[in-house]
């Protein structure tokens, strides 16, 4: 019998080819306990190692992976991943893969899958982890890093990202005593737990929320420009706020925040997060490039712009397989449109904060001539943290 976990992983991988995301479909399978942990290990493992898996499978198949039927392609990847990266017995890995072909009404492929996976088991997998991202991504990164740093980056993107925690009162939670090494006004802590954070102690009590160091640095760089005693007097528009970690951080740092986003679903999540944390943050659903119903000016506008997301490969390994070089150019156009709409909402002498979780220069924004760049910062790629680019511009006052 095929396990429900493997069925769920195959469904999620197939969904990836259709919608561009695997995680949502996977969590919808309602896997619990150890099975959920195993499912996440298998799903994210296949996505992180897909380049090396395809390379070793192609050695033993006359038909390349791109030519295989989608379901057979996913079954081969899952079987190869289990053989090379799990502790499951070889016969069990191959048996489950063969059973999956029959479950998906592909009995003619059972012998083929069996033969290929047996050969995969007896073949060393490539040491070149850079093939686990498309060529246009690795070429861009390689052009910016030394060979040693590029090797380190190739290693990091194959590893799960650490989970860091912001606590409401700044004290460490019981499961995250280690302090994040980055310099923050209010500390971040590195979680010692694994799995789904919403199941961890004190989550429902509103004691803490999850936030990566690079994301927290967006607010940190802004806070360094403004004394604490002046922050409550300043109105901040968080223009693309949901699900809300930056708005929560801004509120924690004493700013007066209006949180906006165009997604109804994400705004519901934002409202739930505010309620859980006990933070009263006004919010408004708005499409800045459509029906803009916010007619106001702000001391500070924060635009965490829609982007390729390639800076968060460790947390969302599926992204690497859904992006193209053309996507980067399209994103740059949308980002410029958003800047053109939101920058005029900054008061004279006010600040415009722009961030993207991307390391592509094309996504770094195009700003008006009447702006003065105060800060420009990016996450070191070889650090292993989410790769953000952040800049703060001051709107010049009329003379």
Secondary structure as UniProt FT lines:
FT   HELIX           4..19
FT   HELIX           23..27
FT   TURN            28..29
FT   HELIX           33..48
FT   HELIX           50..58
FT   TURN            59..60
FT   HELIX           65..67
FT   HELIX           70..85
FT   HELIX           90..103
FT   TURN            104..105
FT   HELIX           107..109
FT   HELIX           110..121
FT   HELIX           129..132
FT   HELIX           135..142
FT   TURN            143..144
FT   HELIX           147..156
FT   TURN            157..158
FT   STRAND          164..167
FT   TURN            168..169
FT   TURN            174..175
FT   STRAND          178..179
FT   STRAND          188..190
FT   HELIX           197..199
FT   TURN            201..206
FT   STRAND          208..210
FT   HELIX           213..223
FT   TURN            224..225
FT   HELIX           228..231
FT   TURN            232..233
FT   STRAND          235..238
FT   TURN            239..240
FT   TURN            242..243
FT   HELIX           245..252
FT   TURN            253..254
FT   STRAND          256..261
FT   HELIX           264..277
FT   STRAND          282..285
FT   TURN            288..289
FT   STRAND          298..304
FT   HELIX           310..312
FT   TURN            313..315
FT   HELIX           317..321
FT   HELIX           325..342
FT   HELIX           343..345
FT   STRAND          346..356
FT   HELIX           361..363
FT   TURN            369..370
FT   STRAND          371..378
FT   HELIX           381..383
FT   STRAND          389..395
//
